[in-house]
Amino acid sequence: MFERARDYLHKTGRFIVIGGIVSPVHDSYGKTGLVSSRHRLTMCQLAVQSSDWIRVDPWECYQDTWQTTCSVLEHHRDLMKRVTGCILSNVNTPSITPVIGQPQNESSQNFYQNNNNVSSKPTAAKILGKVGESLSRICCVRPPMERFTFVDENANLGTVMRYEEIELRILLLCGSDLLESFCIPGLWNEADMEVIVGEFGIVVVPRDGADPERIMNHSSILRKYKNNILVVKDDSNHPMSVVSSTKSRLALQHGDGHVVDYLCQPVIDYILKSQLYINASG
């Protein structure tokens, strides 16, 4: 989902994705069949170990009790503010204030260049690196309208952004099934929904032929902030459209060899070694 969402966001020309955050839910969430966070954290870490931009964050698991999605998003926003010194813009109210504090006597050389002073400029990649292990969220940089030839190979962004114009944004990445849950009366706190969709924004990966447009029309809040909901639009036959954690668990329980279509081998090996999701007869 992360890879697919990043590709789509880049194609829109509106975002440069600099990082992905996987945040496993707390043990007290209460979902049937939810295994210990110790196992879930390990499996997530194994799943992203070869990625240079997706990280697993344990903060949500380490809290005393279950945290709402809204509070987790706010935690990461506050964390990035503290660590990077950035002002994170809301999706519906883009900031016109310099996002990275720049001294008033800063020289006119205000964009990143691959020269001897490059280490003193906090490229987007370095910003995420500073956050490190303390970051299913997506962090985006909104590129300015004016673009420059890219010269800093360390950032790997494809464009150079003016030092004072970087805006960081955190978006919630989800499948259309989670989006549909917003329409179930009483399931979500409406104030939280206002913050999640109105202040952060959502990236939705459609699943099993679900129609996000139809789903959004069934919720007044989703309709209100429709422009803040980014639906990944690509090949409807993409393999990801039928992948889900529920299907992965069922495949394991039934000894279905197609589990290799859902999970990477290190995760499968860990599950087998720890005897997770496997019933007594299996």
LUMFI-301872 format. One line per 10 residues: number of its first residue (from 1); their letters; for each residue z negated, x, y of C-alpha. Coordinates in Angstrom, 1 decimal, padded with zeros to 4 digits. Last residue first. Example, Ala and Ser with C-alpha at 12.3 -4.5 7.8 and 13.67 -1.06 7.14 Angstrom:
2
2> sa> -007.1,013.7,-001.1; -007.8,012.3,-004.5
***
This chain:
282
282> gsaniylqsk> -011.0,-002.7,-026.9; -013.2,-005.1,-028.9; -016.2,-004.3,-026.7; -014.4,-004.9,-023.5; -012.9,-002.2,-021.3; -013.3,-002.4,-017.5; -014.9,001.0,-017.4; -015.5,003.3,-020.5; -016.4,006.3,-018.4; -013.9,008.5,-020.1
272> liydivpqcl> -011.3,005.8,-020.2; -011.7,005.0,-016.5; -011.6,008.7,-015.6; -008.4,009.2,-017.6; -006.8,006.2,-016.0; -007.8,007.5,-012.5; -006.3,010.9,-013.2; -003.1,009.2,-014.6; -002.2,007.2,-011.5; -002.7,003.5,-011.7
262> ydvvhgdghq> -000.5,000.4,-011.5; 002.6,001.2,-013.5; 000.5,003.2,-015.9; -001.4,000.0,-016.6; 001.9,-001.1,-018.3; 000.4,000.1,-021.6; -001.6,-003.1,-021.8; -004.9,-002.5,-023.7; -006.0,-006.0,-022.8; -009.1,-004.9,-020.8
252> lalrsktssv> -007.0,-002.2,-019.1; -004.2,-004.6,-018.1; -006.8,-007.0,-016.8; -008.3,-004.4,-014.6; -004.9,-003.4,-013.2; -004.0,-007.0,-012.6; -007.1,-007.5,-010.6; -006.5,-004.3,-008.6; -003.2,-005.6,-007.6; 000.5,-004.6,-007.9
242> vsmphnsddk> 003.3,-007.3,-007.9; 004.7,-006.6,-004.4; 004.1,-002.9,-004.9; 007.2,-002.6,-007.2; 009.5,-003.5,-004.2; 011.5,-006.6,-005.1; 011.0,-008.1,-001.7; 012.6,-005.0,-000.2; 011.2,-004.4,003.3; 009.1,-006.3,005.8
232> vvlinnkykr> 005.5,-005.2,006.2; 003.9,-008.0,008.2; 002.2,-006.8,011.4; -000.5,-009.3,012.6; -001.4,-008.7,016.3; 001.4,-010.9,017.5; 000.0,-013.8,015.5; -003.2,-013.7,017.4; -003.6,-017.4,018.2; -001.7,-018.4,015.0
222> lisshnmire> -004.2,-016.3,012.9; -007.1,-017.9,014.8; -005.7,-021.5,014.4; -005.2,-020.9,010.6; -002.6,-022.6,008.4; 000.4,-021.3,010.4; -000.6,-017.8,009.5; -000.3,-018.5,005.7; 003.3,-019.9,006.2; 004.3,-016.8,008.1
212> pdagdrpvvv> 002.6,-014.6,005.4; 004.9,-016.1,002.7; 003.6,-015.0,-000.7; 006.3,-013.7,-003.1; 003.9,-012.0,-005.4; 002.4,-009.9,-002.7; 003.1,-009.3,001.0; 001.7,-006.1,002.6; -000.2,-007.2,005.7; -001.1,-004.8,008.6
202> igfegvivem> -003.9,-006.4,010.7; -005.1,-006.1,014.3; -008.1,-004.5,015.8; -009.3,-006.6,018.8; -007.8,-010.1,018.1; -007.4,-010.0,014.4; -010.7,-008.4,013.3; -012.6,-009.4,016.4; -011.6,-013.1,016.3; -012.1,-013.1,012.6
192> daenwlgpic> -015.7,-011.8,013.0; -016.4,-014.7,015.5; -014.9,-017.1,013.0; -017.2,-016.0,010.2; -015.1,-015.9,007.1; -015.4,-018.1,003.9; -016.4,-021.3,005.8; -013.0,-023.0,005.6; -010.4,-021.0,003.5; -007.6,-019.9,005.9
182> fselldsgcl> -008.8,-016.4,006.3; -008.5,-016.1,002.5; -004.7,-016.2,002.9; -004.8,-012.9,004.7; -006.7,-011.4,001.8; -004.0,-012.6,-000.6; -001.3,-011.3,001.7; -002.4,-007.8,000.9; -004.5,-005.8,003.4; -004.6,-003.0,005.9
172> llirleieey> -007.0,-003.4,008.8; -005.8,-001.5,011.9; -007.6,001.2,013.9; -006.0,002.3,017.1; -005.8,005.6,018.9; -004.0,005.9,022.3; -002.6,009.2,023.3; -001.4,009.2,027.0; -003.4,012.1,028.6; -002.0,014.9,026.4
162> rmvtglnane> 001.6,013.7,026.6; 002.9,013.0,023.2; 005.3,015.3,021.3; 007.5,013.7,018.6; 008.1,014.1,014.9; 004.5,013.7,014.0; 003.9,016.7,011.8; 000.9,017.8,013.8; 001.0,021.4,012.6; 004.8,021.8,013.2
152> dvftfrempp> 004.2,021.6,017.0; 007.6,021.6,018.7; 008.8,018.0,018.8; 011.4,017.2,021.4; 009.9,014.9,023.9; 009.4,011.1,024.1; 008.9,008.8,027.0; 007.6,005.3,026.0; 004.3,006.7,024.9; 003.5,006.8,021.2
142> rvccirslse> 000.7,004.5,019.8; -001.3,006.7,017.5; -002.4,004.8,014.4; -005.4,004.9,012.1; -005.1,002.7,009.0; -008.1,001.2,007.3; -008.6,000.1,003.5; -013.4,008.0,008.4; -016.6,010.3,007.9; -014.8,012.6,005.5
132> gvkglikaat> -013.0,014.3,008.3; -013.4,013.0,011.8; -012.4,016.4,013.1; -009.4,016.4,010.9; -008.2,013.1,012.3; -008.2,014.6,015.8; -006.6,017.8,014.5; -003.7,015.7,013.2; -003.4,013.9,016.5; -003.2,017.2,018.3
122> pkssvnnnnq> -006.3,018.4,020.1; -005.0,021.1,022.5; -007.0,024.3,022.5; -005.4,025.5,019.3; -002.0,025.3,020.9; -002.8,028.0,023.4; -000.7,030.7,021.9; 002.4,028.5,021.7; 003.5,025.4,019.7; 003.5,023.0,022.6
112> yfnqssenqp> 001.5,019.8,023.1; 001.8,018.0,026.5; 000.0,018.4,029.7; 001.2,021.7,031.2; 000.4,020.5,034.7; -002.8,022.5,034.7; -006.1,020.6,034.2; -008.1,020.6,037.4; -009.1,017.0,036.9; -010.4,017.7,033.4
102> qgivptispt> -008.7,015.6,030.6; -010.6,013.1,028.6; -008.5,011.9,025.7; -007.5,008.2,026.1; -006.4,008.4,029.7; -006.8,004.8,031.0; -003.9,002.4,030.7; -005.5,000.9,027.6; -003.5,-001.5,025.5; -005.1,-005.0,025.5
92> nvnslicgtv> -003.9,-006.9,022.5; -004.3,-004.2,019.9; -007.5,-003.0,021.4; -007.4,000.6,022.6; -009.6,003.3,021.2; -011.0,005.5,024.0; -011.2,009.0,022.6; -014.0,011.6,022.7; -012.9,012.7,019.2; -016.2,012.5,017.3
82> rkmldrhhel> -018.0,009.8,019.2; -015.0,007.5,019.8; -013.9,008.0,016.2; -017.3,007.0,014.9; -017.4,003.9,017.1; -014.0,002.7,015.8; -015.1,003.5,012.3; -018.3,001.5,012.6; -016.5,-001.3,014.3; -014.1,-001.6,011.3
72> vscttqwtdq> -017.0,-001.6,008.9; -018.8,-004.2,011.0; -015.8,-006.5,011.0; -015.3,-006.2,007.2; -018.9,-007.3,006.8; -021.4,-004.9,005.4; -023.3,-005.3,002.1; -026.8,-003.8,002.0; -028.7,-000.6,002.5; -025.6,001.3,003.5
62> ycewpdvriw> -024.2,004.0,001.3; -021.2,002.1,000.0; -019.9,001.3,003.5; -020.3,004.9,004.5; -018.4,006.4,001.5; -015.1,007.1,003.2; -012.0,008.0,001.1; -009.2,009.7,002.9; -005.4,009.2,003.2; -003.4,011.8,005.2
52> dssqvalqcm> -002.7,014.9,003.0; -002.5,012.9,-000.2; -002.9,014.7,-003.6; -006.5,013.7,-004.0; -005.8,010.1,-003.1; -006.3,008.4,-006.5; -009.0,010.8,-007.6; -011.0,010.0,-004.5; -010.6,006.3,-005.1; -011.7,006.6,-008.7
42> tlrhrssvlg> -014.8,008.7,-007.7; -015.7,006.2,-005.0; -015.3,003.3,-007.4; -017.5,005.0,-010.1; -020.4,005.7,-007.8; -019.8,002.3,-006.2; -020.9,000.8,-009.5; -018.5,-001.6,-011.1; -017.6,-005.0,-009.7; -016.9,-007.3,-012.6
32> tkgysdhvps> -017.9,-010.5,-010.7; -018.0,-009.9,-007.0; -021.5,-009.7,-005.6; -020.9,-007.6,-002.5; -024.2,-006.0,-003.4; -022.5,-002.8,-004.6; -021.0,-002.1,-001.2; -017.2,-002.2,-000.7; -015.0,000.8,-001.1; -013.6,002.2,002.2
22> viggivifrg> -010.2,003.8,001.9; -009.1,005.3,005.3; -005.6,006.2,006.2; -004.5,008.7,008.8; -002.1,009.8,011.5; 000.2,006.8,011.5; 002.7,007.0,014.4; 003.2,003.6,015.9; 005.7,001.5,017.9; 008.9,002.8,016.5
12> tkhlydrare> 009.1,-000.1,014.1; 010.2,002.3,011.3; 007.0,004.3,011.6; 005.0,001.2,010.9; 007.1,000.4,007.9; 006.7,003.8,006.3; 003.0,003.7,007.0; 002.6,000.3,005.3; 004.5,001.4,002.2; 002.4,004.6,001.9
2> fm> -000.8,002.8,002.4; 000.0,000.0,000.0
***
